[in-house]
Amino acid sequence: MKEAPGTRDYDWWLLAILATICLLGLIEIYSATKGSSLAGMHMRQVRWLVIGFVAMFALPASTII
């Protein structure tokens, strides 16, 4: 049986690029909805991003493949 992946097993450059793209998306949502009836929608996106990142790290890669 394989061991759980350690921190050395992650592609940190890929995760940094992913986080940067997510941050840019949040900025876009914030700027597009600021001052409108949809103001605050960026916080909903933050919640989904946190759920996604937690699930990404919580689920071992072997269960996905």
PyMOL Python script that loads the backbone (N, CA, C, O; Angstrom):
from pymol import cmd

cmd.read_pdbstr("""\
ATOM      1  N   MET A   1       0.843  -1.180   0.000  1.00  0.00           N
ATOM      2  CA  MET A   1       0.000   0.000   0.000  1.00  0.00           C
ATOM      3  C   MET A   1       0.887   1.240   0.000  1.00  0.00           C
ATOM      4  O   MET A   1       1.895   1.293   0.704  1.00  0.00           O
ATOM      5  N   LYS A   2       0.506   2.226  -0.788  1.00  0.00           N
ATOM      6  CA  LYS A   2       1.288   3.457  -0.892  1.00  0.00           C
ATOM      7  C   LYS A   2       1.064   4.357   0.317  1.00  0.00           C
ATOM      8  O   LYS A   2      -0.003   4.367   0.932  1.00  0.00           O
ATOM      9  N   GLU A   3       2.102   5.106   0.629  1.00  0.00           N
ATOM     10  CA  GLU A   3       1.971   6.077   1.713  1.00  0.00           C
ATOM     11  C   GLU A   3       1.226   7.311   1.210  1.00  0.00           C
ATOM     12  O   GLU A   3       1.106   7.534   0.005  1.00  0.00           O
ATOM     13  N   ALA A   4       0.737   8.095   2.142  1.00  0.00           N
ATOM     14  CA  ALA A   4       0.077   9.351   1.780  1.00  0.00           C
ATOM     15  C   ALA A   4       1.120  10.303   1.203  1.00  0.00           C
ATOM     16  O   ALA A   4       2.276  10.286   1.625  1.00  0.00           O
ATOM     17  N   PRO A   5       0.717  11.135   0.237  1.00  0.00           N
ATOM     18  CA  PRO A   5       1.690  12.056  -0.363  1.00  0.00           C
ATOM     19  C   PRO A   5       2.179  13.084   0.646  1.00  0.00           C
ATOM     20  O   PRO A   5       1.403  13.617   1.439  1.00  0.00           O
ATOM     21  N   GLY A   6       3.464  13.350   0.604  1.00  0.00           N
ATOM     22  CA  GLY A   6       4.045  14.364   1.473  1.00  0.00           C
ATOM     23  C   GLY A   6       4.090  15.704   0.763  1.00  0.00           C
ATOM     24  O   GLY A   6       3.655  15.832  -0.381  1.00  0.00           O
ATOM     25  N   THR A   7       4.616  16.694   1.452  1.00  0.00           N
ATOM     26  CA  THR A   7       4.668  18.034   0.857  1.00  0.00           C
ATOM     27  C   THR A   7       5.632  18.095  -0.315  1.00  0.00           C
ATOM     28  O   THR A   7       5.503  18.981  -1.160  1.00  0.00           O
ATOM     29  N   ARG A   8       6.586  17.189  -0.394  1.00  0.00           N
ATOM     30  CA  ARG A   8       7.527  17.180  -1.518  1.00  0.00           C
ATOM     31  C   ARG A   8       6.884  16.637  -2.786  1.00  0.00           C
ATOM     32  O   ARG A   8       7.415  16.824  -3.880  1.00  0.00           O
ATOM     33  N   ASP A   9       5.745  15.965  -2.646  1.00  0.00           N
ATOM     34  CA  ASP A   9       5.085  15.364  -3.800  1.00  0.00           C
ATOM     35  C   ASP A   9       4.208  16.341  -4.575  1.00  0.00           C
ATOM     36  O   ASP A   9       3.722  16.003  -5.655  1.00  0.00           O
ATOM     37  N   TYR A  10       3.999  17.530  -4.054  1.00  0.00           N
ATOM     38  CA  TYR A  10       3.156  18.506  -4.733  1.00  0.00           C
ATOM     39  C   TYR A  10       3.969  19.325  -5.721  1.00  0.00           C
ATOM     40  O   TYR A  10       5.156  19.572  -5.508  1.00  0.00           O
ATOM     41  N   ASP A  11       3.333  19.738  -6.785  1.00  0.00           N
ATOM     42  CA  ASP A  11       3.950  20.630  -7.755  1.00  0.00           C
ATOM     43  C   ASP A  11       3.636  22.059  -7.298  1.00  0.00           C
ATOM     44  O   ASP A  11       2.587  22.606  -7.638  1.00  0.00           O
ATOM     45  N   TRP A  12       4.538  22.651  -6.536  1.00  0.00           N
ATOM     46  CA  TRP A  12       4.284  23.942  -5.904  1.00  0.00           C
ATOM     47  C   TRP A  12       4.179  25.072  -6.922  1.00  0.00           C
ATOM     48  O   TRP A  12       3.440  26.030  -6.695  1.00  0.00           O
ATOM     49  N   TRP A  13       4.898  24.983  -8.035  1.00  0.00           N
ATOM     50  CA  TRP A  13       4.779  26.013  -9.073  1.00  0.00           C
ATOM     51  C   TRP A  13       3.379  25.993  -9.691  1.00  0.00           C
ATOM     52  O   TRP A  13       2.791  27.044  -9.945  1.00  0.00           O
ATOM     53  N   LEU A  14       2.861  24.807  -9.925  1.00  0.00           N
ATOM     54  CA  LEU A  14       1.516  24.683 -10.480  1.00  0.00           C
ATOM     55  C   LEU A  14       0.476  25.227  -9.504  1.00  0.00           C
ATOM     56  O   LEU A  14      -0.465  25.907  -9.913  1.00  0.00           O
ATOM     57  N   LEU A  15       0.641  24.933  -8.223  1.00  0.00           N
ATOM     58  CA  LEU A  15      -0.296  25.447  -7.222  1.00  0.00           C
ATOM     59  C   LEU A  15      -0.211  26.967  -7.103  1.00  0.00           C
ATOM     60  O   LEU A  15      -1.227  27.626  -6.882  1.00  0.00           O
ATOM     61  N   ALA A  16       0.994  27.533  -7.249  1.00  0.00           N
ATOM     62  CA  ALA A  16       1.150  28.986  -7.211  1.00  0.00           C
ATOM     63  C   ALA A  16       0.469  29.636  -8.408  1.00  0.00           C
ATOM     64  O   ALA A  16      -0.164  30.683  -8.269  1.00  0.00           O
ATOM     65  N   ILE A  17       0.593  29.023  -9.581  1.00  0.00           N
ATOM     66  CA  ILE A  17      -0.078  29.548 -10.769  1.00  0.00           C
ATOM     67  C   ILE A  17      -1.592  29.452 -10.607  1.00  0.00           C
ATOM     68  O   ILE A  17      -2.312  30.383 -10.969  1.00  0.00           O
ATOM     69  N   LEU A  18      -2.076  28.347 -10.071  1.00  0.00           N
ATOM     70  CA  LEU A  18      -3.503  28.166  -9.820  1.00  0.00           C
ATOM     71  C   LEU A  18      -4.024  29.218  -8.853  1.00  0.00           C
ATOM     72  O   LEU A  18      -5.082  29.803  -9.085  1.00  0.00           O
ATOM     73  N   ALA A  19      -3.296  29.462  -7.778  1.00  0.00           N
ATOM     74  CA  ALA A  19      -3.709  30.469  -6.802  1.00  0.00           C
ATOM     75  C   ALA A  19      -3.718  31.864  -7.417  1.00  0.00           C
ATOM     76  O   ALA A  19      -4.595  32.670  -7.108  1.00  0.00           O
ATOM     77  N   THR A  20      -2.748  32.158  -8.286  1.00  0.00           N
ATOM     78  CA  THR A  20      -2.694  33.455  -8.956  1.00  0.00           C
ATOM     79  C   THR A  20      -3.888  33.643  -9.877  1.00  0.00           C
ATOM     80  O   THR A  20      -4.484  34.720  -9.902  1.00  0.00           O
ATOM     81  N   ILE A  21      -4.245  32.617 -10.631  1.00  0.00           N
ATOM     82  CA  ILE A  21      -5.403  32.700 -11.516  1.00  0.00           C
ATOM     83  C   ILE A  21      -6.683  32.888 -10.702  1.00  0.00           C
ATOM     84  O   ILE A  21      -7.552  33.669 -11.087  1.00  0.00           O
ATOM     85  N   CYS A  22      -6.801  32.181  -9.589  1.00  0.00           N
ATOM     86  CA  CYS A  22      -7.973  32.337  -8.717  1.00  0.00           C
ATOM     87  C   CYS A  22      -8.047  33.748  -8.142  1.00  0.00           C
ATOM     88  O   CYS A  22      -9.129  34.327  -8.059  1.00  0.00           O
ATOM     89  N   LEU A  23      -6.912  34.298  -7.748  1.00  0.00           N
ATOM     90  CA  LEU A  23      -6.874  35.651  -7.215  1.00  0.00           C
ATOM     91  C   LEU A  23      -7.280  36.672  -8.272  1.00  0.00           C
ATOM     92  O   LEU A  23      -8.033  37.602  -7.983  1.00  0.00           O
ATOM     93  N   LEU A  24      -6.787  36.503  -9.485  1.00  0.00           N
ATOM     94  CA  LEU A  24      -7.183  37.396 -10.568  1.00  0.00           C
ATOM     95  C   LEU A  24      -8.690  37.303 -10.848  1.00  0.00           C
ATOM     96  O   LEU A  24      -9.336  38.315 -11.120  1.00  0.00           O
ATOM     97  N   GLY A  25      -9.231  36.113 -10.782  1.00  0.00           N
ATOM     98  CA  GLY A  25     -10.674  35.931 -10.943  1.00  0.00           C
ATOM     99  C   GLY A  25     -11.467  36.636  -9.866  1.00  0.00           C
ATOM    100  O   GLY A  25     -12.500  37.246 -10.141  1.00  0.00           O
ATOM    101  N   LEU A  26     -10.978  36.553  -8.625  1.00  0.00           N
ATOM    102  CA  LEU A  26     -11.645  37.253  -7.526  1.00  0.00           C
ATOM    103  C   LEU A  26     -11.626  38.766  -7.727  1.00  0.00           C
ATOM    104  O   LEU A  26     -12.623  39.448  -7.488  1.00  0.00           O
ATOM    105  N   ILE A  27     -10.494  39.273  -8.163  1.00  0.00           N
ATOM    106  CA  ILE A  27     -10.393  40.711  -8.421  1.00  0.00           C
ATOM    107  C   ILE A  27     -11.370  41.118  -9.526  1.00  0.00           C
ATOM    108  O   ILE A  27     -12.013  42.163  -9.430  1.00  0.00           O
ATOM    109  N   GLU A  28     -11.482  40.307 -10.559  1.00  0.00           N
ATOM    110  CA  GLU A  28     -12.416  40.594 -11.650  1.00  0.00           C
ATOM    111  C   GLU A  28     -13.864  40.592 -11.158  1.00  0.00           C
ATOM    112  O   GLU A  28     -14.635  41.486 -11.509  1.00  0.00           O
ATOM    113  N   ILE A  29     -14.235  39.614 -10.361  1.00  0.00           N
ATOM    114  CA  ILE A  29     -15.595  39.542  -9.840  1.00  0.00           C
ATOM    115  C   ILE A  29     -15.876  40.736  -8.939  1.00  0.00           C
ATOM    116  O   ILE A  29     -16.949  41.335  -9.020  1.00  0.00           O
ATOM    117  N   TYR A  30     -14.923  41.088  -8.080  1.00  0.00           N
ATOM    118  CA  TYR A  30     -15.101  42.225  -7.186  1.00  0.00           C
ATOM    119  C   TYR A  30     -15.290  43.514  -7.976  1.00  0.00           C
ATOM    120  O   TYR A  30     -16.201  44.293  -7.695  1.00  0.00           O
ATOM    121  N   SER A  31     -14.426  43.737  -8.965  1.00  0.00           N
ATOM    122  CA  SER A  31     -14.506  44.995  -9.707  1.00  0.00           C
ATOM    123  C   SER A  31     -15.744  45.054 -10.590  1.00  0.00           C
ATOM    124  O   SER A  31     -16.273  46.138 -10.835  1.00  0.00           O
ATOM    125  N   ALA A  32     -16.215  43.909 -11.072  1.00  0.00           N
ATOM    126  CA  ALA A  32     -17.395  43.902 -11.931  1.00  0.00           C
ATOM    127  C   ALA A  32     -18.694  44.092 -11.150  1.00  0.00           C
ATOM    128  O   ALA A  32     -19.682  44.574 -11.704  1.00  0.00           O
ATOM    129  N   THR A  33     -18.700  43.717  -9.869  1.00  0.00           N
ATOM    130  CA  THR A  33     -19.947  43.784  -9.094  1.00  0.00           C
ATOM    131  C   THR A  33     -19.948  44.893  -8.054  1.00  0.00           C
ATOM    132  O   THR A  33     -20.959  45.096  -7.382  1.00  0.00           O
ATOM    133  N   LYS A  34     -18.850  45.611  -7.906  1.00  0.00           N
ATOM    134  CA  LYS A  34     -18.768  46.679  -6.906  1.00  0.00           C
ATOM    135  C   LYS A  34     -19.784  47.776  -7.230  1.00  0.00           C
ATOM    136  O   LYS A  34     -19.832  48.272  -8.356  1.00  0.00           O
ATOM    137  N   GLY A  35     -20.577  48.144  -6.258  1.00  0.00           N
ATOM    138  CA  GLY A  35     -21.564  49.203  -6.427  1.00  0.00           C
ATOM    139  C   GLY A  35     -22.837  48.770  -7.133  1.00  0.00           C
ATOM    140  O   GLY A  35     -23.695  49.608  -7.408  1.00  0.00           O
ATOM    141  N   SER A  36     -22.984  47.490  -7.433  1.00  0.00           N
ATOM    142  CA  SER A  36     -24.203  47.013  -8.092  1.00  0.00           C
ATOM    143  C   SER A  36     -25.016  46.186  -7.105  1.00  0.00           C
ATOM    144  O   SER A  36     -24.651  46.030  -5.940  1.00  0.00           O
ATOM    145  N   SER A  37     -26.120  45.665  -7.606  1.00  0.00           N
ATOM    146  CA  SER A  37     -26.963  44.826  -6.742  1.00  0.00           C
ATOM    147  C   SER A  37     -26.303  43.485  -6.433  1.00  0.00           C
ATOM    148  O   SER A  37     -26.744  42.765  -5.537  1.00  0.00           O
ATOM    149  N   LEU A  38     -25.253  43.152  -7.168  1.00  0.00           N
ATOM    150  CA  LEU A  38     -24.533  41.898  -6.947  1.00  0.00           C
ATOM    151  C   LEU A  38     -23.289  42.073  -6.087  1.00  0.00           C
ATOM    152  O   LEU A  38     -22.465  41.163  -6.000  1.00  0.00           O
ATOM    153  N   ALA A  39     -23.146  43.224  -5.455  1.00  0.00           N
ATOM    154  CA  ALA A  39     -21.977  43.474  -4.615  1.00  0.00           C
ATOM    155  C   ALA A  39     -21.880  42.398  -3.532  1.00  0.00           C
ATOM    156  O   ALA A  39     -22.886  42.023  -2.930  1.00  0.00           O
ATOM    157  N   GLY A  40     -20.689  41.916  -3.293  1.00  0.00           N
ATOM    158  CA  GLY A  40     -20.468  40.875  -2.300  1.00  0.00           C
ATOM    159  C   GLY A  40     -20.389  39.476  -2.893  1.00  0.00           C
ATOM    160  O   GLY A  40     -20.153  38.509  -2.169  1.00  0.00           O
ATOM    161  N   MET A  41     -20.585  39.359  -4.200  1.00  0.00           N
ATOM    162  CA  MET A  41     -20.525  38.040  -4.827  1.00  0.00           C
ATOM    163  C   MET A  41     -19.113  37.446  -4.778  1.00  0.00           C
ATOM    164  O   MET A  41     -18.940  36.232  -4.885  1.00  0.00           O
ATOM    165  N   HIS A  42     -18.116  38.303  -4.617  1.00  0.00           N
ATOM    166  CA  HIS A  42     -16.748  37.791  -4.534  1.00  0.00           C
ATOM    167  C   HIS A  42     -16.556  36.935  -3.287  1.00  0.00           C
ATOM    168  O   HIS A  42     -15.731  36.021  -3.288  1.00  0.00           O
ATOM    169  N   MET A  43     -17.302  37.219  -2.228  1.00  0.00           N
ATOM    170  CA  MET A  43     -17.186  36.399  -1.008  1.00  0.00           C
ATOM    171  C   MET A  43     -17.749  35.002  -1.234  1.00  0.00           C
ATOM    172  O   MET A  43     -17.264  34.033  -0.649  1.00  0.00           O
ATOM    173  N   ARG A  44     -18.751  34.896  -2.066  1.00  0.00           N
ATOM    174  CA  ARG A  44     -19.286  33.578  -2.407  1.00  0.00           C
ATOM    175  C   ARG A  44     -18.224  32.775  -3.168  1.00  0.00           C
ATOM    176  O   ARG A  44     -18.057  31.575  -2.950  1.00  0.00           O
ATOM    177  N   GLN A  45     -17.519  33.461  -4.057  1.00  0.00           N
ATOM    178  CA  GLN A  45     -16.444  32.809  -4.810  1.00  0.00           C
ATOM    179  C   GLN A  45     -15.310  32.387  -3.877  1.00  0.00           C
ATOM    180  O   GLN A  45     -14.719  31.323  -4.063  1.00  0.00           O
ATOM    181  N   VAL A  46     -15.003  33.208  -2.880  1.00  0.00           N
ATOM    182  CA  VAL A  46     -13.956  32.864  -1.909  1.00  0.00           C
ATOM    183  C   VAL A  46     -14.330  31.573  -1.187  1.00  0.00           C
ATOM    184  O   VAL A  46     -13.487  30.695  -1.003  1.00  0.00           O
ATOM    185  N   ARG A  47     -15.581  31.459  -0.783  1.00  0.00           N
ATOM    186  CA  ARG A  47     -16.018  30.235  -0.098  1.00  0.00           C
ATOM    187  C   ARG A  47     -15.819  29.001  -0.980  1.00  0.00           C
ATOM    188  O   ARG A  47     -15.337  27.972  -0.506  1.00  0.00           O
ATOM    189  N   TRP A  48     -16.188  29.100  -2.255  1.00  0.00           N
ATOM    190  CA  TRP A  48     -16.030  27.966  -3.153  1.00  0.00           C
ATOM    191  C   TRP A  48     -14.565  27.650  -3.402  1.00  0.00           C
ATOM    192  O   TRP A  48     -14.195  26.483  -3.533  1.00  0.00           O
ATOM    193  N   LEU A  49     -13.732  28.671  -3.470  1.00  0.00           N
ATOM    194  CA  LEU A  49     -12.298  28.438  -3.645  1.00  0.00           C
ATOM    195  C   LEU A  49     -11.713  27.710  -2.444  1.00  0.00           C
ATOM    196  O   LEU A  49     -10.909  26.791  -2.603  1.00  0.00           O
ATOM    197  N   VAL A  50     -12.110  28.116  -1.250  1.00  0.00           N
ATOM    198  CA  VAL A  50     -11.613  27.453  -0.037  1.00  0.00           C
ATOM    199  C   VAL A  50     -12.070  25.998  -0.012  1.00  0.00           C
ATOM    200  O   VAL A  50     -11.286  25.105   0.308  1.00  0.00           O
ATOM    201  N   ILE A  51     -13.327  25.759  -0.348  1.00  0.00           N
ATOM    202  CA  ILE A  51     -13.834  24.380  -0.386  1.00  0.00           C
ATOM    203  C   ILE A  51     -13.044  23.559  -1.404  1.00  0.00           C
ATOM    204  O   ILE A  51     -12.683  22.413  -1.136  1.00  0.00           O
ATOM    205  N   GLY A  52     -12.779  24.143  -2.564  1.00  0.00           N
ATOM    206  CA  GLY A  52     -12.036  23.433  -3.602  1.00  0.00           C
ATOM    207  C   GLY A  52     -10.609  23.123  -3.205  1.00  0.00           C
ATOM    208  O   GLY A  52     -10.126  22.014  -3.437  1.00  0.00           O
ATOM    209  N   PHE A  53      -9.920  24.099  -2.601  1.00  0.00           N
ATOM    210  CA  PHE A  53      -8.535  23.867  -2.186  1.00  0.00           C
ATOM    211  C   PHE A  53      -8.465  22.830  -1.065  1.00  0.00           C
ATOM    212  O   PHE A  53      -7.566  21.989  -1.057  1.00  0.00           O
ATOM    213  N   VAL A  54      -9.399  22.882  -0.127  1.00  0.00           N
ATOM    214  CA  VAL A  54      -9.417  21.887   0.955  1.00  0.00           C
ATOM    215  C   VAL A  54      -9.667  20.498   0.382  1.00  0.00           C
ATOM    216  O   VAL A  54      -9.005  19.536   0.771  1.00  0.00           O
ATOM    217  N   ALA A  55     -10.616  20.391  -0.539  1.00  0.00           N
ATOM    218  CA  ALA A  55     -10.903  19.086  -1.151  1.00  0.00           C
ATOM    219  C   ALA A  55      -9.706  18.587  -1.951  1.00  0.00           C
ATOM    220  O   ALA A  55      -9.411  17.391  -1.954  1.00  0.00           O
ATOM    221  N   MET A  56      -9.017  19.503  -2.627  1.00  0.00           N
ATOM    222  CA  MET A  56      -7.857  19.107  -3.433  1.00  0.00           C
ATOM    223  C   MET A  56      -6.762  18.511  -2.558  1.00  0.00           C
ATOM    224  O   MET A  56      -6.125  17.533  -2.948  1.00  0.00           O
ATOM    225  N   PHE A  57      -6.538  19.082  -1.394  1.00  0.00           N
ATOM    226  CA  PHE A  57      -5.494  18.571  -0.515  1.00  0.00           C
ATOM    227  C   PHE A  57      -5.971  17.400   0.341  1.00  0.00           C
ATOM    228  O   PHE A  57      -5.163  16.571   0.760  1.00  0.00           O
ATOM    229  N   ALA A  58      -7.274  17.324   0.602  1.00  0.00           N
ATOM    230  CA  ALA A  58      -7.794  16.269   1.466  1.00  0.00           C
ATOM    231  C   ALA A  58      -7.928  14.933   0.729  1.00  0.00           C
ATOM    232  O   ALA A  58      -7.699  13.872   1.308  1.00  0.00           O
ATOM    233  N   LEU A  59      -8.300  14.994  -0.547  1.00  0.00           N
ATOM    234  CA  LEU A  59      -8.484  13.759  -1.304  1.00  0.00           C
ATOM    235  C   LEU A  59      -7.153  13.286  -1.872  1.00  0.00           C
ATOM    236  O   LEU A  59      -6.494  14.037  -2.591  1.00  0.00           O
ATOM    237  N   PRO A  60      -6.751  12.086  -1.572  1.00  0.00           N
ATOM    238  CA  PRO A  60      -5.503  11.592  -2.154  1.00  0.00           C
ATOM    239  C   PRO A  60      -5.678  11.398  -3.662  1.00  0.00           C
ATOM    240  O   PRO A  60      -6.772  11.102  -4.142  1.00  0.00           O
ATOM    241  N   ALA A  61      -4.599  11.568  -4.379  1.00  0.00           N
ATOM    242  CA  ALA A  61      -4.632  11.467  -5.838  1.00  0.00           C
ATOM    243  C   ALA A  61      -5.044  10.071  -6.298  1.00  0.00           C
ATOM    244  O   ALA A  61      -5.606   9.927  -7.383  1.00  0.00           O
ATOM    245  N   SER A  62      -4.783   9.067  -5.515  1.00  0.00           N
ATOM    246  CA  SER A  62      -5.107   7.702  -5.929  1.00  0.00           C
ATOM    247  C   SER A  62      -6.611   7.468  -5.979  1.00  0.00           C
ATOM    248  O   SER A  62      -7.060   6.577  -6.701  1.00  0.00           O
ATOM    249  N   THR A  63      -7.412   8.241  -5.232  1.00  0.00           N
ATOM    250  CA  THR A  63      -8.864   8.043  -5.268  1.00  0.00           C
ATOM    251  C   THR A  63      -9.469   8.687  -6.494  1.00  0.00           C
ATOM    252  O   THR A  63     -10.576   8.327  -6.897  1.00  0.00           O
ATOM    253  N   ILE A  64      -8.765   9.636  -7.098  1.00  0.00           N
ATOM    254  CA  ILE A  64      -9.285  10.337  -8.267  1.00  0.00           C
ATOM    255  C   ILE A  64      -9.007   9.542  -9.537  1.00  0.00           C
ATOM    256  O   ILE A  64      -9.835   9.520 -10.448  1.00  0.00           O
ATOM    257  N   ILE A  65      -7.877   8.905  -9.602  1.00  0.00           N
ATOM    258  CA  ILE A  65      -7.460   8.183 -10.811  1.00  0.00           C
ATOM    259  C   ILE A  65      -8.145   6.850 -10.900  1.00  0.00           C
ATOM    260  O   ILE A  65      -7.917   6.102 -11.850  1.00  0.00           O
TER     261      ILE A  65
END
""", "prot")
cmd.dss("prot")
cmd.show_as("cartoon", "prot")
cmd.util.cbc("prot")
cmd.orient("prot")
